[in-house]
Amino acid sequence: MDSHTRHDRTIRLLADRLETLAVASIRSPGGERVYRDHILAALAATRHAVALQLLTPAEAGAIWNEVAGRHPEAGWCSKGPELGSSLAA
């Protein structure tokens, strides 16, 4: 797999994962609390993709912002990749 294909795939996978989590956390009676571990995993995946230079920090932030714009009820998503400290507690 070439780097362009890997980049595009990473963007698509992260966006789909965040989209699914946003919808699920909104619909769930327990909300964000129920999906806390999944949200943290998406956060870790985002940070790893940036560390591996599969995404730039700006691209990662843009993906989180796009999903947050479609799902404003999912407050965790609007915090973007910086939310780790608030969820880790």
Secondary structure, DSSP 8 states (H G I E B T S, - for coil): --HHHHHHHHHHHHHHHHHHHHHHHHHSTTGGGTTHHHHHHHHHHHHHHHHTTSS-HHHHHHHHHHHHHH-TT-HHHHTGGGGHHHHH-
